[in-house]
Amino acid sequence: VAKRLQSLGALTRGDRRASGFNMQSFHYDSPAGKRALRIMFDHILAQAPVLPPGISPSIFDLLQGSKQSNIASVHADMKKLIDDMGLEVPRTSRKSGESDVIKKFLNRLLAIPLRDQQMLFSYFEAILNEEMRREMYAEGQISFSKVSRERDPIALWQDGTSRLETIRHDLLIDRGTSWDEALSLLGSQSTEIERNGFYQSKRPLRGSSIHPVCLIILNETTKKFGIIRPATGKSTSELFEHEIKSKYISISPDSAKERWESAYETSQATCIHGGGCQLGSKCTVGRRLLPTTLLSGSVVRIWDILEAVLHRHERTLTRIERSMRVLRIDSLDDSGQSVVGLRYPRRILPEVIEILESKQTSGAPSESQRSSMIEAVTPINPGYMKRAFVEPQRSIKSFFGKLNSNGSLSKKARAEISPSTIGKIQEMGFSETQAKRALVRSNNSLNQAIEYLIENEFVDLS
């Protein structure tokens, strides 16, 4: 229901929040929901003696359906429920046929007793909330150990009215991992973990016979394996053990050394597609040295122009370049200095500058600048000023009049009967006395007075 409400809001009003409620917390069929289900399944089927990362032991206060006292026994009870539901382990969301794994889990959850439903769903929801919390706090922050400036910061643009500047930072990010760094990482890990070591992919690179190498290390917290590559460093995604077995083959350090160093050197200025890449030097996929431009300072004032130029070149940009994202880079040039700014494709900045200069020359403000313009004071219209201080002829009190205790109009209210109202009734053939009497009976209402006269007094309306 939450997913359909979000889709309906996006279709009718162009906003998923158009329903007026934040439905994200009820949307379980999401990437975070699938990750949470995989983590839960991995711990239950392995009957792990520990809880997933970030899950407090207080979760067992909710799991009243289990009579067991330790975590491994609770996982064993849950494994029986999973077997009764007939669910298979979701290997990876990239495999075909597993896009409906959340729907299948929620539907089959209804087939088990209510107490067991609460136990399983509470466990799943706790893991999902932790995954969503991590997503929220990790968004927008990027950390690299080797970031340097290509040149000193320069003023990209200065607003003519406020004199605020937009600063351009040209950075060079080295996201690779050298052979010595890889050996140091491997040496710092426990030797008891057999899966830690160097691997080569079972699939060669596209258009080549080279099988890329990588370093795989177990994350003790998440119980999943992290991948470190010579060109791009540590991957943001982690894999389960069965995924490692299906995609990689273990190799010795001696066999990996030469290929690692070769990949580290060639990826310095070459993308993963090789020399035949259609984009040439513009392509940054798999490149070790990543040129990055951040805009800081007064960015909101030119946001509409940045979006318009980005949209115009959308087809020629990579997937990462098409999104305007605010980033924070820590430890710049080993000085501990941080840079917070908007990531923007460097090659389309000249067009942005050209548009800004033309708008400043013509004096036409941008959409974001119009809200801060100081307009001249409009002169006061003398006629409107005079009317503002004239006391109105009729008010709410004088219009309805004031009743006596017997329900008739007071003398003051009778005196306030408008002559123009009496004249309108006389035009219909009634006398002044009849008009006044009818207005008194109808509490000074013209329509009710006319109805009273037509019903009780004879008049020829022909």
CORLIN-V77862 format. One record per residue. N is the residue number from 0. RES is the residue in one letter. SS is DSSP state (H for helix, E for strand, C for the rest). PHI is phi in whole degrees, -180 to 180 (999 if undefined). D_LAST is the distance of its C-alpha to the last C-alpha in Angstrom with 1 decimal. Layout:
n/res/ss/phi/d_last
N/RES/SS/PHI/D_LAST
N/RES/SS/PHI/D_LAST
This chain:
n/res/ss/phi/d_last
0/V/C/999/66.2
1/A/H/-63/67.1
2/K/H/-65/68.2
3/R/H/-70/65.0
4/L/H/-65/62.8
5/Q/H/-66/64.8
6/S/H/-65/64.5
7/L/H/-64/60.7
8/G/H/-65/60.4
9/A/H/-68/62.6
10/L/H/-77/60.5
11/T/H/-86/57.0
12/R/H/-125/57.6
13/G/C/72/61.1
14/D/C/-149/62.5
15/R/C/-66/64.4
16/R/C/-94/63.3
17/A/C/-66/59.6
18/S/C/-70/59.4
19/G/C/92/59.9
20/F/C/-125/63.1
21/N/C/-83/66.7
22/M/C/-90/67.6
23/Q/H/-63/71.0
24/S/H/-69/72.8
25/F/H/-102/71.5
26/H/C/-94/72.4
27/Y/C/-86/75.8
28/D/C/-84/76.0
29/S/C/-135/77.1
30/P/H/-56/80.5
31/A/H/-66/81.1
32/G/H/-65/80.4
33/K/H/-69/82.8
34/R/H/-65/85.5
35/A/H/-63/85.0
36/L/H/-67/85.4
37/R/H/-65/88.6
38/I/H/-64/90.1
39/M/H/-64/89.3
40/F/H/-62/90.8
41/D/H/-63/93.9
42/H/H/-75/94.7
43/I/H/-71/94.0
44/L/H/-70/96.0
45/A/C/-84/98.9
46/Q/C/49/98.7
47/A/C/-63/99.0
48/P/C/-81/100.4
49/V/C/-125/98.1
50/L/C/-88/94.3
51/P/C/-60/92.5
52/P/C/-59/92.5
53/G/C/85/90.1
54/I/C/-91/89.6
55/S/C/-80/90.5
56/P/H/-59/92.5
57/S/H/-65/89.7
58/I/H/-60/87.9
59/F/H/-71/90.0
60/D/H/-66/88.0
61/L/C/-87/85.2
62/L/C/-89/87.6
63/Q/C/-73/88.0
64/G/C/-72/88.4
65/S/C/-96/91.9
66/K/C/-97/94.8
67/Q/C/-77/97.2
68/S/C/-103/98.5
69/N/C/-115/99.3
70/I/H/-66/97.3
71/A/H/-61/99.4
72/S/H/-69/98.9
73/V/H/-64/95.1
74/H/H/-64/95.1
75/A/H/-66/97.1
76/D/H/-63/94.5
77/M/H/-67/91.8
78/K/H/-64/93.9
79/K/H/-65/93.8
80/L/H/-66/90.0
81/I/H/-62/89.9
82/D/H/-66/92.2
83/D/H/-65/90.0
84/M/H/-78/86.9
85/G/C/71/88.8
86/L/C/-93/88.1
87/E/C/-98/90.3
88/V/C/-71/91.3
89/P/C/-73/89.0
90/R/C/-68/91.5
91/T/C/-154/89.5
92/S/C/-70/85.8
93/R/C/-80/87.0
94/K/C/-75/88.2
95/S/C/-70/86.0
96/G/C/88/84.5
97/E/C/-118/84.3
98/S/C/-73/80.8
99/D/C/-105/79.4
100/V/H/-66/82.1
101/I/H/-68/79.6
102/K/H/-61/77.3
103/K/H/-65/80.2
104/F/H/-64/81.5
105/L/H/-68/78.2
106/N/H/-69/77.6
107/R/H/-76/81.1
108/L/H/-63/81.0
109/L/C/-73/78.6
110/A/C/-87/81.4
111/I/C/-105/83.7
112/P/C/-57/83.4
113/L/H/-60/81.0
114/R/H/-63/83.7
115/D/H/-71/85.4
116/Q/H/-58/82.0
117/Q/H/-63/81.6
118/M/H/-65/85.2
119/L/H/-68/85.0
120/F/H/-69/81.6
121/S/H/-64/82.4
122/Y/H/-65/85.5
123/F/H/-63/83.6
124/E/H/-68/80.9
125/A/H/-65/83.4
126/I/H/-68/85.2
127/L/H/-63/81.9
128/N/H/-62/80.8
129/E/H/-68/84.2
130/E/H/-65/83.9
131/M/H/-67/80.4
132/R/H/-65/81.8
133/R/H/-66/84.7
134/E/H/-60/82.3
135/M/H/-65/80.2
136/Y/H/-84/83.1
137/A/H/-88/85.1
138/E/C/-68/82.3
139/G/C/89/82.8
140/Q/E/-109/86.4
141/I/E/-136/89.3
142/S/C/-127/93.0
143/F/C/-130/95.9
144/S/C/-81/99.4
145/K/C/-127/100.1
146/V/E/-129/97.5
147/S/E/-134/98.4
148/R/E/-88/96.7
149/E/C/-77/97.1
150/R/C/-161/96.5
151/D/C/-67/95.2
152/P/C/-60/91.5
153/I/E/-127/89.6
154/A/E/-82/86.3
155/L/E/-73/84.1
156/W/E/-161/81.2
157/Q/E/-129/80.2
158/D/C/-70/76.6
159/G/C/-71/76.1
160/T/C/-91/73.8
161/S/C/-90/75.3
162/R/C/64/78.9
163/L/C/-78/79.0
164/E/E/-110/81.4
165/T/E/-104/81.4
166/I/E/-96/85.0
167/R/E/-107/86.6
168/H/E/-114/89.4
169/D/E/-98/91.5
170/L/E/-117/93.4
171/L/E/-126/95.9
172/I/E/-101/95.9
173/D/E/-99/99.1
174/R/C/-97/98.0
175/G/C/-81/101.2
176/T/C/-129/104.0
177/S/C/-74/107.6
178/W/H/-64/110.4
179/D/H/-64/111.9
180/E/H/-66/108.6
181/A/H/-65/108.2
182/L/H/-65/111.6
183/S/H/-65/110.9
184/L/H/-64/107.7
185/L/H/-67/109.6
186/G/H/-69/112.5
187/S/C/-82/110.2
188/Q/C/-93/109.0
189/S/C/-70/110.7
190/T/C/-76/113.4
191/E/C/-78/112.6
192/I/C/-88/109.4
193/E/C/-70/110.5
194/R/C/-73/107.3
195/N/C/-66/107.6
196/G/E/155/109.1
197/F/E/-93/108.6
198/Y/E/-137/106.9
199/Q/E/-124/106.1
200/S/E/-71/102.9
201/K/C/-73/103.3
202/R/C/-105/101.1
203/P/C/-76/102.4
204/L/C/-63/100.3
205/R/C/-63/98.1
206/G/C/76/100.3
207/S/C/-148/103.4
208/S/C/-101/106.1
209/I/C/-83/106.2
210/H/C/-98/105.2
211/P/C/-64/103.8
212/V/E/-107/105.5
213/C/E/-157/104.0
214/L/E/-111/105.0
215/I/E/-118/103.5
216/I/E/-132/103.6
217/L/E/-75/102.3
218/N/E/-89/99.8
219/E/C/-63/101.0
220/T/C/-78/97.6
221/T/C/-89/95.4
222/K/C/61/98.2
223/K/E/-123/97.2
224/F/E/-103/99.1
225/G/E/-91/98.4
226/I/E/-114/99.3
227/I/E/-121/100.9
228/R/E/-112/101.3
229/P/C/-65/103.6
230/A/C/-90/100.8
231/T/C/-114/97.7
232/G/E/71/99.3
233/K/E/-77/97.8
234/S/E/-76/94.8
235/T/E/-75/91.7
236/S/E/-100/91.6
237/E/E/-120/94.2
238/L/E/-119/95.4
239/F/C/-81/96.5
240/E/H/-63/100.1
241/H/H/-67/99.2
242/E/H/-73/97.3
243/I/H/-62/100.5
244/K/H/-64/102.6
245/S/H/-80/100.3
246/K/H/-114/100.0
247/Y/E/-132/103.3
248/I/E/-123/107.1
249/S/E/-72/109.4
250/I/E/-133/112.0
251/S/C/-81/114.8
252/P/H/-60/114.5
253/D/H/-64/117.3
254/S/H/-72/115.3
255/A/H/-87/112.1
256/K/H/-59/113.6
257/E/H/-63/114.0
258/R/H/-69/110.6
259/W/H/-65/108.9
260/E/H/-65/110.4
261/S/H/-66/109.6
262/A/H/-66/105.9
263/Y/H/-66/105.8
264/E/H/-77/107.2
265/T/H/-70/105.4
266/S/C/-82/102.0
267/Q/C/-63/102.3
268/A/C/-133/100.6
269/T/C/-124/99.9
270/C/C/-79/97.0
271/I/C/-71/97.4
272/H/C/-82/96.7
273/G/H/83/99.9
274/G/H/-69/100.5
275/G/H/-89/98.3
276/C/C/-67/95.1
277/Q/C/-68/92.3
278/L/C/-81/91.0
279/G/H/66/94.5
280/S/H/-70/95.0
281/K/H/-75/91.2
282/C/C/-79/91.6
283/T/C/-118/92.5
284/V/C/-69/92.5
285/G/C/77/95.8
286/R/C/-84/97.0
287/R/C/-76/99.0
288/L/E/-88/98.2
289/L/E/-113/94.4
290/P/E/-69/93.0
291/T/E/-135/90.0
292/T/E/-118/87.7
293/L/E/-116/85.7
294/L/E/-111/83.1
295/S/E/-127/82.9
296/G/E/86/81.4
297/S/C/-83/77.9
298/V/C/-101/76.9
299/V/H/-63/73.2
300/R/H/-67/72.2
301/I/H/-113/73.4
302/W/H/-61/72.5
303/D/H/-65/69.8
304/I/H/-71/72.2
305/L/H/-60/75.0
306/E/H/-66/72.6
307/A/H/-65/71.5
308/V/H/-68/75.0
309/L/H/-63/76.2
310/H/H/-67/73.5
311/R/H/-68/74.4
312/H/C/-106/78.0
313/E/H/-60/77.4
314/R/H/-72/79.0
315/T/H/-95/82.3
316/L/C/-101/82.6
317/T/C/-76/84.3
318/R/C/-62/82.4
319/I/C/-70/83.6
320/E/C/-71/82.7
321/R/C/-75/79.1
322/S/C/-107/78.3
323/M/C/-86/77.9
324/R/C/-125/79.7
325/V/E/-85/80.8
326/L/E/-121/84.5
327/R/E/-126/87.1
328/I/E/-111/90.7
329/D/E/-96/93.4
330/S/E/54/96.9
331/L/E/-79/96.6
332/D/C/57/100.1
333/D/C/56/101.8
334/S/C/-100/100.5
335/G/C/78/98.1
336/Q/E/-78/95.3
337/S/E/-112/91.9
338/V/E/-128/89.3
339/V/E/-117/85.6
340/G/E/-166/83.5
341/L/E/-94/81.2
342/R/E/-73/83.2
343/Y/C/-145/82.3
344/P/C/-60/84.0
345/R/H/-68/86.4
346/R/H/-74/86.2
347/I/H/-107/82.5
348/L/H/-65/82.7
349/P/H/-56/83.4
350/E/H/-68/80.0
351/V/H/-63/78.4
352/I/H/-64/80.3
353/E/H/-62/79.2
354/I/H/-67/75.5
355/L/H/-63/75.8
356/E/H/-67/77.6
357/S/H/-67/75.1
358/K/H/-68/72.2
359/Q/H/-70/74.1
360/T/H/-68/74.8
361/S/H/-80/71.2
362/G/C/82/69.9
363/A/C/-82/67.5
364/P/C/-78/67.6
365/S/C/-79/67.8
366/E/H/-61/65.1
367/S/H/-76/67.2
368/Q/H/-83/67.8
369/R/H/-64/64.2
370/S/C/-68/63.7
371/S/C/-109/66.3
372/M/C/-73/65.3
373/I/C/-100/64.8
374/E/C/-91/61.8
375/A/C/-68/61.3
376/V/C/-71/59.2
377/T/C/-75/55.7
378/P/C/-65/54.9
379/I/C/-78/52.3
380/N/C/-76/49.0
381/P/H/-60/48.6
382/G/H/-62/44.8
383/Y/H/-67/44.9
384/M/H/-63/47.6
385/K/H/-65/45.6
386/R/H/-66/42.6
387/A/H/-66/44.9
388/F/C/-108/46.0
389/V/C/-90/42.7
390/E/C/-71/41.3
391/P/C/-64/37.9
392/Q/C/-68/35.0
393/R/C/-124/33.9
394/S/C/-122/36.2
395/I/H/-63/35.9
396/K/H/-69/36.8
397/S/H/-73/34.5
398/F/H/-68/31.5
399/F/H/-86/31.8
400/G/C/77/33.2
401/K/C/-119/35.9
402/L/E/-89/35.5
403/N/C/-78/37.5
404/S/C/-65/39.6
405/N/C/-88/36.9
406/G/C/93/34.4
407/S/C/-93/32.4
408/L/E/-71/32.3
409/S/C/-72/35.2
410/K/H/-61/35.1
411/K/H/-64/36.0
412/A/H/-68/33.1
413/R/H/-65/30.7
414/A/H/-68/32.2
415/E/C/-87/31.5
416/I/C/-66/27.7
417/S/C/-71/26.7
418/P/H/-60/24.9
419/S/H/-66/23.1
420/T/H/-68/21.6
421/I/H/-64/20.5
422/G/H/-64/19.0
423/K/H/-65/16.8
424/I/H/-71/15.5
425/Q/H/-65/15.0
426/E/C/-63/12.9
427/M/C/-87/10.2
428/G/C/104/10.5
429/F/C/-93/13.6
430/S/C/-83/16.9
431/E/H/-64/20.1
432/T/H/-64/21.8
433/Q/H/-61/19.1
434/A/H/-63/19.2
435/K/H/-64/23.0
436/R/H/-62/23.3
437/A/H/-67/21.1
438/L/H/-68/23.2
439/V/H/-65/26.4
440/R/H/-66/25.6
441/S/C/-98/24.7
442/N/C/55/27.8
443/N/C/68/26.1
444/S/C/-99/24.1
445/L/H/-64/20.7
446/N/H/-64/19.4
447/Q/H/-69/20.7
448/A/H/-66/19.4
449/I/H/-65/15.8
450/E/H/-62/16.5
451/Y/H/-64/18.2
452/L/H/-67/15.5
453/I/H/-65/12.9
454/E/H/-79/15.8
455/N/H/-113/17.3
456/E/C/-119/14.9
457/F/C/-87/12.1
458/V/C/-150/9.0
459/D/C/-88/5.5
460/L/C/-86/3.8
461/S/C/-74/0.0
